[in-house]
């Protein structure tokens, strides 16, 4: 008897007249807005200018969408190019199918172009965006719920996901809600990165590397639960191997970066410093140094004023002494 389960939506798209409103697309759009909003707040806190994050996102987001779709189509090419399939479906991104690995890789290329145009170091911008990106992933995973896809193995747990669709080889039943597992994991990773960034002052891309490494850990075991068709290499799903490789690369970058470039960037956006709007750590440290230099100057001027004030008193004291000596000389002569 089924006492509890997570129901699936009866449909993943609503029609507003001739306009289709797809749940998957809404999740992606909301995730992008969250990433840009939080990234902008963190960028300003680091000393950057408002609006810079959105300007660079104009480059990063389209590149990321294309990269995510390319990764999915290449690794699951049989869904679009095998017998009986229509290759045009490869362009129907609204029906689902974005690989996070490709999205991050090609999105980084777009971000690099945007950062280069603004004279901004890409690692610093990536550090500011890292929590927002993983929160966007948490929101985007709910698009799989709308599409009734990428669920896990069968289970009778109270939080099992009930699949009702029988299209594309689905078998109605109760399954592990891997979309929910990954969404919750991403939320935890986002807060981990925020905490670690505040605690250890991560810089030079290390906050982003921490996000990548932590995400890969969760993705590995969540991928193990999934039952959708996937390519296997040495008995493991391709995405499991990708998670292992990317995790190792992220950890190596963390270690080497901490040794070669310790600390955090003092200036993340030169234009902000030039305009006087930057309020990052570098600016506050500079103000402290200026104040320290100003204090000795004030002290020296105070000593000089004190010396000037005392000088006339010494002259007045000397004049009576000379007068007394003259009177004594006159007395002797008389």
Buried (B, 14 or more C-beta within 10 A) or exposed (E): EEEEBBEBBEEBBEEEEEEEEBBBBBBBBBBBEBBBBBBBBBBBEBBBBEEBBBBBBEBBBEBBBBBBBBBBBEBBBEBBEEEEEEEEEBEEBBBBBBBBBBBBBBBBBBBBBBBEEBEBBBBBBBBBBBBBBBBBBBBBBBBBBBBBBBBBEEBEEEEBBBBEBEEEEBEEEBBBBBBBBBBBBBBBBBEBBBEBBEEEEBBBBBBBBBBBBBBBEBBBEBBBBBBBEBEEEEEBBBBBBBBEEBBEBBBEBBEEBBEEBEEBBBBBBEBBBEEEBBBBBBBEEBEEEEEEEEEEEEEEEEEEEEEEEEEEEEEEEEEEEEEEEEEEEEEEEE
